[in-house]
Amino acid sequence: MITFKKLIITLFLSICLSSSWANNTHDEYFLECLSHKIMNSNTISQVIHTPKNSSYSTIYNSFSDRNLRITSNFKPSIIFTPNDESQIQAAIHCSKKHGLQIRIRSGGHDYEGLSYISKIPFVVIDLRNLRSISIDTQKKTAWIQAGATLGEVYYRIAEKSKKLAFTAGVCPTVGVGGHFSGGGYGMMSRKFGTAADNIIDAKLIDANGRIQDRKSMGEDLFWAIRGGGGTSFGLIISWKVKLLDIPEKVTVFNVTRTLEQNATQLVYKWQHIADKVDDNLLLRIFLRSSESPIQRGQRTVHAFFTTMFVGGVDDLLHEMQDSFPELGLVKEDCIEMSWIESTLFFVGFPRGTSIDVLLDWNNSTYQTGFFKGKSDYVQRPISINGLEGMWKLLNQLAVENSGAELQFSPYGGKLSDISESEIPFPHRAGNIFMIEYAVYWGKIEDSQRNIAWSRKLHEYMAMYVSKSPRAAYFNYRDLDLGFNNINGNISYEQAKIWGQKYFKNNFDRLVQVKTKFDPTNFFRNEQSIPPLLFLGYNIW
């Protein structure tokens, strides 16, 4: 006899499967399997979202709208928003049983959309309901679920202590699941390293549905997920991180110089000192082209020197006078504030904005549009001629509905003190700074021109950046570097093309870990680490 609960579940599934997308038997069997694992009818209606449900578009758009360049032709047939670990285990079991690929989303800032698009049938496991944060101020640690955002992490730490912080990225709506597992550069990285450098434990669900922590997974797998991209190896449920001691006040400034104000010489000098200044100082540059404040109708490059100093204003001024007097920094340019206030400053919120804005994980302040990102590492200062060539290309993009920004993010300090092989994130000693190239536009018909411009700039920069390999930052994912055939037949040489750019000599060890822990390549995307057994040969 069919129970009332079972009847409700059956009716719900029949509604979900009534539209044309459900002709795919993978979807039917997956949902039927999931219904047997999750017997609560109310829960099923809350966690399963198909194109037939109004919730589907709301959830999908909440992350796909961040970058409209990512095609919507390859949407998931199902979005699954689990409430607990057992539901994730059920989804992994059912997807393996019925041949439906999964993609894992925590925040949605994936530059190439690999967490929510695929050319083969798939389901998105969206971790938005797993966002708890537990702070232990005595032990100076925190357990953070993978669906939490950086803004929520910063807020919850500050809620508990004025003298503890964590080092990670600037954008508060980035999800920690992907950000931590790819490295996690931020405004205190010269002082404390990356987010991945400060991970001390993790919980992961593997391809067999088992929940693993650091002790049970072993040091090889724990090494791999801290900078090697967690979704190649499993589904990260939560991270345990080491919290960091900071003073009650830090100092920030944002000083702008144009080409007419000697910006070229300042950027050239910055390259010689940015990785060598006091470890408490991270002096970042943002470069944009806009109308000249001096010559109306003419464009110029603006250099925004944006800084975090873990200390007081007097110490900062002393360091700047010793290291970079050419900038002409004065006390009036500087603001002392709490660390949590600085997280708002670097996003661009006005002074006095409530820190409650950090809890706006639904991104109400985010403007949708089209975007393409790329990255590079610089190991020798770019010449004056090289910089002037960059300015020329920046000014060439000066057209309606388009814009570009270059970010120069300095290395040195703690970043350089850690061995390249300590974790998979390899970008350490020898790098002066990282470049992010970001181009954005507002109309789909401008896509081809803007992407072509981005590639032209990247090609121009080849002579000035790292070589053999030309390195890139995994968290600024870029499919122009190469990609896997998602249907299989992946060669080691094919994957190595993009893999060594992100991971340098750590790529081979990542392949070895993948081969041991996920030999059937269950967790995969276009830039996931492939297993050698799947490839069919061994390199050791």
BELVENLIN-V677301 format. One record per residue. N is the residue number from 1. RES is the residue in one small letter. SS is DSSP state (a for helix, b for strand, c for the rest). PHI is phi in radians with two decimals (999 if undefined). PSI is psi in degrees with one decimal (* if undefined). Layout:
# BELVENLIN-V677301
N/RES/SS/PHI/PSI
N/RES/SS/PHI/PSI
This chain:
# BELVENLIN-V677301
1/m/c/999/137.0
2/i/c/-1.42/124.1
3/t/c/-1.27/162.6
4/f/a/-1.07/-41.2
5/k/a/-1.07/-44.0
6/k/a/-1.14/-37.1
7/l/a/-1.11/-41.8
8/i/a/-1.08/-43.6
9/i/a/-1.09/-42.6
10/t/a/-1.11/-42.3
11/l/a/-1.11/-41.3
12/f/a/-1.07/-45.3
13/l/a/-1.16/-35.6
14/s/a/-1.16/-34.3
15/i/a/-1.16/-44.9
16/c/a/-1.05/-37.4
17/l/c/-1.58/2.1
18/s/c/-1.33/-21.6
19/s/c/-1.46/167.9
20/s/a/-1.14/-27.3
21/w/a/-1.06/-26.3
22/a/a/-1.42/3.9
23/n/a/-1.10/-20.7
24/n/c/-1.24/119.3
25/t/a/-1.15/-24.9
26/h/a/-0.99/-44.8
27/d/a/-1.16/-44.5
28/e/a/-1.02/-50.6
29/y/a/-1.18/-35.7
30/f/a/-1.08/-48.6
31/l/a/-1.14/-39.1
32/e/a/-1.11/-43.0
33/c/a/-1.07/-43.9
34/l/a/-1.14/-35.4
35/s/a/-1.13/-32.0
36/h/a/-1.29/-27.3
37/k/a/-1.47/-29.9
38/i/c/-2.08/95.5
39/m/c/-1.50/-8.0
40/n/c/-1.45/116.6
41/s/a/-1.13/-36.8
42/n/a/-1.13/-40.2
43/t/a/-1.11/-43.5
44/i/a/-1.02/-45.0
45/s/a/-1.14/-21.9
46/q/a/-1.54/-25.6
47/v/a/-1.94/-14.6
48/i/b/-1.86/126.1
49/h/b/-2.29/120.7
50/t/b/-2.08/167.5
51/p/c/-1.00/-14.9
52/k/c/-1.36/-19.8
53/n/c/-1.64/142.5
54/s/a/-1.12/-27.3
55/s/a/-1.19/-24.3
56/y/a/-1.04/-52.2
57/s/a/-1.12/-39.0
58/t/a/-1.07/-46.1
59/i/a/-1.22/-47.3
60/y/a/-1.07/-43.9
61/n/a/-1.17/-24.1
62/s/a/-1.14/-23.0
63/f/a/-2.00/-29.1
64/s/a/-1.30/-26.2
65/d/c/-1.21/-13.0
66/r/c/-1.13/-28.6
67/n/c/-2.55/98.0
68/l/c/-1.25/-10.2
69/r/c/-1.12/-30.6
70/i/c/-1.21/120.3
71/t/c/-1.05/143.7
72/s/c/-1.69/10.9
73/n/c/-1.32/-13.3
74/f/c/-2.12/55.5
75/k/c/-1.35/156.2
76/p/c/-1.21/146.7
77/s/c/-1.32/-23.3
78/i/b/-2.48/137.1
79/i/b/-1.93/126.6
80/f/b/-2.01/122.7
81/t/c/-2.04/78.6
82/p/c/-1.12/152.2
83/n/c/-1.74/-15.0
84/d/c/-2.73/175.5
85/e/a/-1.15/-37.0
86/s/a/-1.11/-33.7
87/q/a/-1.22/-34.7
88/i/a/-1.15/-44.1
89/q/a/-1.00/-40.6
90/a/a/-1.11/-42.9
91/a/a/-1.13/-40.2
92/i/a/-1.13/-44.2
93/h/a/-1.03/-47.9
94/c/a/-1.24/-35.7
95/s/a/-1.20/-38.2
96/k/a/-1.16/-41.7
97/k/a/-1.15/-34.2
98/h/a/-2.06/14.3
99/g/c/1.19/34.8
100/l/c/-1.91/117.9
101/q/b/-1.19/151.2
102/i/b/-1.99/149.8
103/r/b/-2.15/147.1
104/i/b/-2.04/125.5
105/r/b/-2.13/133.3
106/s/c/-2.06/-39.5
107/g/c/-2.25/-30.1
108/g/c/1.63/7.1
109/h/c/-1.61/24.0
110/d/c/-1.19/115.0
111/y/c/-1.07/-26.5
112/e/c/-1.97/6.0
113/g/c/1.22/19.9
114/l/c/-1.21/-12.9
115/s/c/-1.51/-5.7
116/y/c/-2.56/10.8
117/i/c/-2.33/154.8
118/s/c/-2.89/150.0
119/k/c/-1.52/-3.5
120/i/c/-2.07/159.0
121/p/c/-0.95/133.7
122/f/b/-2.74/164.6
123/v/b/-2.16/139.7
124/v/b/-1.60/126.6
125/i/b/-1.68/106.3
126/d/b/-1.73/122.1
127/l/c/-1.62/22.3
128/r/c/-1.04/-24.4
129/n/c/-1.53/-5.1
130/l/c/-1.90/85.7
131/r/c/-2.41/23.2
132/s/c/-1.28/149.2
133/i/b/-2.35/121.4
134/s/b/-2.03/117.6
135/i/b/-1.82/130.7
136/d/b/-2.03/98.1
137/t/c/-1.23/-26.9
138/q/c/-1.23/-45.5
139/k/c/-1.52/-8.4
140/k/c/1.01/50.3
141/t/b/-2.38/165.4
142/a/b/-2.60/139.9
143/w/b/-1.74/126.8
144/i/b/-2.24/119.7
145/q/b/-1.24/150.5
146/a/c/-1.17/-20.3
147/g/c/-1.47/-5.4
148/a/c/-1.23/154.8
149/t/b/-1.73/162.2
150/l/a/-1.04/-38.4
151/g/a/-1.05/-42.0
152/e/a/-1.15/-40.2
153/v/a/-1.06/-49.7
154/y/a/-1.06/-43.7
155/y/a/-1.07/-46.7
156/r/a/-1.20/-33.4
157/i/a/-1.14/-48.8
158/a/a/-1.11/-29.2
159/e/a/-1.10/-30.4
160/k/a/-1.68/-29.3
161/s/c/-2.73/143.1
162/k/c/-1.61/-5.2
163/k/c/-2.05/10.5
164/l/b/-2.14/150.6
165/a/b/-2.66/-178.1
166/f/c/-2.50/147.2
167/t/c/-1.72/118.1
168/a/c/-2.83/-166.9
169/g/c/-1.25/175.4
170/v/c/-1.47/-43.0
171/c/c/-1.24/120.8
172/p/c/-1.26/-14.5
173/t/c/-1.66/3.2
174/v/c/-1.21/135.2
175/g/b/-1.40/141.7
176/v/a/-1.26/-25.0
177/g/a/-0.96/-52.7
178/g/a/-1.40/-38.7
179/h/a/-1.07/-49.3
180/f/a/-1.13/-40.2
181/s/a/-1.31/-12.6
182/g/a/-1.78/-4.5
183/g/c/2.40/-80.2
184/g/c/1.62/62.8
185/y/c/-1.30/143.1
186/g/c/-2.68/-173.7
187/m/c/-1.29/-6.1
188/m/c/-2.05/18.9
189/s/a/-1.20/-29.5
190/r/a/-1.21/-24.6
191/k/a/-1.52/-41.6
192/f/a/-2.17/-1.5
193/g/c/1.50/-165.3
194/t/c/-1.53/171.6
195/a/c/-1.02/-43.4
196/a/a/-1.09/-30.2
197/d/a/-1.17/-17.5
198/n/a/-1.99/19.0
199/i/b/-1.55/130.5
200/i/b/-2.05/-8.5
201/d/b/-2.90/167.5
202/a/b/-2.79/156.5
203/k/b/-2.06/132.1
204/l/b/-2.41/142.1
205/i/b/-1.78/122.3
206/d/c/-1.54/-177.1
207/a/c/-1.16/-15.1
208/n/c/-1.70/5.8
209/g/c/1.42/10.3
210/r/c/-1.51/141.6
211/i/b/-1.54/123.1
212/q/b/-2.08/142.5
213/d/c/-1.99/-175.1
214/r/a/-0.99/-42.4
215/k/a/-1.14/-45.2
216/s/a/-1.37/-33.1
217/m/a/-1.33/-26.6
218/g/c/1.56/163.0
219/e/a/-1.25/-26.1
220/d/a/-1.15/-49.5
221/l/a/-1.21/-38.1
222/f/a/-1.09/-37.5
223/w/a/-1.07/-44.9
224/a/a/-1.15/-37.8
225/i/a/-1.40/-9.5
226/r/c/-1.67/72.3
227/g/c/2.05/-12.4
228/g/c/-1.70/4.7
229/g/c/1.49/100.7
230/g/a/-1.09/-32.5
231/t/a/-1.29/-2.5
232/s/a/-1.38/-19.1
233/f/c/-2.11/-18.3
234/g/c/2.97/-170.3
235/l/b/-1.91/111.5
236/i/b/-1.26/124.4
237/i/b/-1.55/-44.2
238/s/b/-2.78/159.1
239/w/b/-2.10/142.7
240/k/b/-1.86/124.7
241/v/b/-2.13/156.8
242/k/b/-1.57/122.9
243/l/c/-1.42/156.0
244/l/b/-2.09/139.4
245/d/b/-1.35/129.7
246/i/c/-2.37/158.1
247/p/c/-1.25/163.1
248/e/c/-1.16/-23.1
249/k/c/-2.22/135.0
250/v/b/-2.02/171.6
251/t/b/-2.19/136.4
252/v/b/-2.25/157.7
253/f/b/-2.72/159.6
254/n/b/-2.44/99.9
255/v/b/-1.92/130.6
256/t/b/-1.88/136.7
257/r/b/-2.33/139.4
258/t/b/-1.76/173.5
259/l/a/-1.02/-35.4
260/e/a/-1.21/-17.3
261/q/a/-1.84/28.7
262/n/c/1.27/30.0
263/a/a/-1.08/-35.4
264/t/a/-1.08/-47.5
265/q/a/-1.15/-35.4
266/l/a/-1.17/-43.3
267/v/a/-1.14/-38.6
268/y/a/-1.09/-44.4
269/k/a/-1.17/-39.8
270/w/a/-0.94/-39.2
271/q/a/-1.05/-26.9
272/h/a/-1.49/-13.1
273/i/a/-2.18/-16.2
274/a/c/-1.06/-34.9
275/d/c/-1.62/0.9
276/k/c/-2.02/-8.4
277/v/c/-1.23/174.8
278/d/c/-0.84/138.3
279/d/c/-1.06/-22.2
280/n/c/-1.26/-11.4
281/l/b/-1.90/124.1
282/l/b/-2.12/111.4
283/l/b/-1.92/101.8
284/r/b/-1.76/152.2
285/i/b/-2.15/133.1
286/f/b/-1.95/131.1
287/l/b/-2.08/125.0
288/r/b/-2.44/154.8
289/s/b/-1.83/131.4
290/s/b/-2.75/-177.3
291/e/b/-1.12/139.0
292/s/c/-1.19/134.3
293/p/c/-1.30/-10.6
294/i/c/-1.81/-45.6
295/q/c/-1.92/98.6
296/r/c/-1.08/137.3
297/g/c/1.51/-9.7
298/q/c/-1.84/149.0
299/r/b/-1.73/151.2
300/t/b/-2.52/167.0
301/v/b/-1.68/130.8
302/h/b/-1.78/130.3
303/a/b/-1.89/117.8
304/f/b/-1.77/110.2
305/f/b/-1.54/104.4
306/t/b/-1.98/125.0
307/t/b/-2.32/142.1
308/m/b/-2.04/128.2
309/f/b/-2.16/120.6
310/v/c/-1.43/78.4
311/g/c/2.87/-172.3
312/g/c/-1.50/168.0
313/v/a/-1.16/-36.3
314/d/a/-1.15/-41.4
315/d/a/-1.16/-37.0
316/l/a/-1.11/-46.8
317/l/a/-1.07/-38.7
318/h/a/-1.10/-45.0
319/e/a/-1.12/-41.9
320/m/a/-1.18/-37.3
321/q/a/-1.14/-36.2
322/d/a/-1.29/-41.3
323/s/a/-1.72/-33.4
324/f/c/-2.55/56.7
325/p/a/-1.12/-22.8
326/e/a/-1.07/-25.7
327/l/a/-1.20/-24.9
328/g/c/1.25/34.1
329/l/c/-1.16/135.8
330/v/c/-2.18/164.7
331/k/a/-1.04/-32.5
332/e/a/-1.16/-19.7
333/d/a/-1.35/-16.4
334/c/b/-1.81/150.7
335/i/b/-2.31/124.3
336/e/b/-1.52/134.7
337/m/b/-2.74/171.4
338/s/c/-1.27/159.7
339/w/a/-1.00/-43.0
340/i/a/-1.14/-34.0
341/e/a/-1.16/-32.9
342/s/a/-1.15/-28.9
343/t/a/-1.14/-29.3
344/l/a/-1.35/-38.0
345/f/a/-1.01/-45.1
346/f/a/-1.29/-19.4
347/v/a/-1.41/-22.6
348/g/c/1.82/11.9
349/f/c/-1.24/144.9
350/p/c/-1.08/149.5
351/r/c/-1.02/134.0
352/g/c/1.70/-6.1
353/t/c/-1.08/137.0
354/s/c/-1.11/141.2
355/i/a/-1.21/-7.7
356/d/a/-1.04/-22.3
357/v/a/-1.08/-22.6
358/l/a/-1.16/-18.2
359/l/a/-1.56/1.3
360/d/c/-1.39/66.0
361/w/c/-1.18/-18.5
362/n/c/-1.40/0.1
363/n/c/1.20/41.5
364/s/c/-1.16/-20.0
365/t/c/-1.60/-3.4
366/y/c/-1.42/134.0
367/q/c/-1.68/127.5
368/t/c/-1.38/156.7
369/g/c/3.03/-167.9
370/f/b/-1.81/141.6
371/f/b/-2.61/144.0
372/k/b/-2.42/130.9
373/g/b/-2.13/148.0
374/k/b/-2.52/170.4
375/s/b/-2.62/163.2
376/d/b/-2.68/164.2
377/y/b/-2.15/136.4
378/v/b/-1.93/129.0
379/q/c/-2.02/-13.5
380/r/c/-2.36/142.7
381/p/c/-0.95/136.4
382/i/c/-1.28/136.1
383/s/c/-1.18/164.6
384/i/a/-0.99/-44.6
385/n/a/-1.07/-39.1
386/g/a/-1.10/-43.4
387/l/a/-1.11/-42.2
388/e/a/-1.13/-32.5
389/g/a/-1.15/-36.2
390/m/a/-1.12/-44.2
391/w/a/-1.06/-40.4
392/k/a/-1.07/-43.2
393/l/a/-1.19/-37.4
394/l/a/-1.06/-44.2
395/n/a/-1.20/-24.2
396/q/a/-1.19/-25.6
397/l/c/-1.46/4.2
398/a/c/-1.29/77.2
399/v/c/-2.29/164.1
400/e/c/-1.07/140.4
401/n/c/1.20/13.4
402/s/b/-2.30/154.8
403/g/b/-2.84/165.1
404/a/b/-2.55/155.0
405/e/b/-2.50/134.6
406/l/b/-1.88/133.1
407/q/b/-1.96/124.9
408/f/b/-1.82/110.0
409/s/b/-1.96/116.2
410/p/b/-1.29/151.7
411/y/c/-1.92/-154.6
412/g/c/1.49/-174.2
413/g/c/1.08/-140.3
414/k/a/-1.03/-33.5
415/l/a/-1.01/-37.9
416/s/a/-1.52/-15.5
417/d/a/-1.35/-21.4
418/i/c/-1.60/139.7
419/s/c/-1.10/146.9
420/e/c/-1.05/-25.8
421/s/c/-1.73/0.7
422/e/c/-1.03/-44.7
423/i/c/-2.36/170.5
424/p/c/-1.08/-28.7
425/f/c/-1.08/111.3
426/p/c/-1.78/-1.6
427/h/c/-1.47/91.5
428/r/c/-2.21/-129.1
429/a/c/-1.01/144.3
430/g/c/1.77/-18.6
431/n/c/-1.64/129.7
432/i/c/-1.41/-48.4
433/f/b/-2.79/165.4
434/m/b/-1.87/144.1
435/i/b/-1.94/131.6
436/e/b/-1.89/127.5
437/y/b/-1.76/118.9
438/a/b/-2.18/122.6
439/v/b/-2.12/139.1
440/y/b/-2.45/150.1
441/w/b/-2.67/169.4
442/g/c/-1.95/-11.8
443/k/c/-2.21/139.7
444/i/a/-1.11/-30.5
445/e/a/-1.22/-12.5
446/d/a/-1.62/0.9
447/s/a/-1.08/-49.9
448/q/a/-1.05/-42.5
449/r/a/-1.16/-42.1
450/n/a/-1.24/-39.8
451/i/a/-1.14/-38.8
452/a/a/-1.09/-39.5
453/w/a/-1.11/-43.2
454/s/a/-1.03/-42.6
455/r/a/-1.23/-33.7
456/k/a/-1.12/-44.2
457/l/a/-1.11/-43.5
458/h/a/-1.07/-40.5
459/e/a/-1.16/-40.9
460/y/a/-1.04/-36.7
461/m/a/-1.35/-6.9
462/a/a/-0.95/-37.2
463/m/a/-1.30/-13.1
464/y/a/-1.89/-2.4
465/v/c/-2.10/-177.1
466/s/c/-1.07/154.5
467/k/c/-2.41/156.3
468/s/c/0.88/58.7
469/p/c/-1.63/165.0
470/r/c/-1.36/106.1
471/a/c/-1.35/157.2
472/a/c/-2.55/161.4
473/y/c/-1.68/123.0
474/f/c/-1.02/-34.9
475/n/c/-1.26/-12.3
476/y/c/-1.81/61.2
477/r/c/-0.93/139.5
478/d/c/-2.54/107.5
479/l/a/-1.27/-11.6
480/d/a/-1.08/-21.6
481/l/a/-1.35/-15.4
482/g/c/2.29/163.7
483/f/c/-2.82/161.6
484/n/c/-1.46/153.9
485/n/c/-1.35/109.7
486/i/c/-1.18/-18.9
487/n/c/-1.47/-2.7
488/g/c/2.09/-163.5
489/n/c/0.95/43.1
490/i/c/-1.55/127.9
491/s/c/-1.65/149.4
492/y/a/-0.99/-42.6
493/e/a/-1.11/-35.6
494/q/a/-1.15/-46.8
495/a/a/-1.21/-31.7
496/k/a/-1.10/-28.7
497/i/a/-0.99/-50.5
498/w/a/-1.53/-31.1
499/g/a/-1.11/-41.0
500/q/a/-1.25/-24.8
501/k/a/-1.17/-40.7
502/y/a/-1.38/-40.3
503/f/a/-2.08/-3.9
504/k/a/0.88/-131.3
505/n/a/-1.24/-9.0
506/n/a/-1.37/-10.8
507/f/a/-1.05/-44.8
508/d/a/-1.09/-38.5
509/r/a/-1.17/-37.3
510/l/a/-1.08/-41.1
511/v/a/-1.07/-40.7
512/q/a/-1.11/-43.5
513/v/a/-1.13/-42.6
514/k/a/-1.04/-43.5
515/t/a/-1.06/-36.7
516/k/a/-1.32/-40.7
517/f/a/-1.78/-20.3
518/d/c/-2.50/63.3
519/p/c/-1.14/-22.7
520/t/c/-1.58/2.3
521/n/c/1.06/42.6
522/f/c/-1.12/-47.2
523/f/c/-1.52/108.9
524/r/c/-2.67/155.6
525/n/c/-2.70/-169.9
526/e/c/-1.20/-17.7
527/q/c/-2.35/48.8
528/s/c/-1.75/155.8
529/i/c/-1.19/126.6
530/p/c/-1.57/151.2
531/p/c/-1.52/146.0
532/l/a/-1.21/-35.6
533/l/a/-1.10/-32.1
534/f/a/-1.22/-33.8
535/l/a/-1.35/-26.5
536/g/c/1.78/6.1
537/y/c/-2.74/173.2
538/n/c/-2.12/146.2
539/i/c/-1.92/3.4
540/w/c/-1.78/*
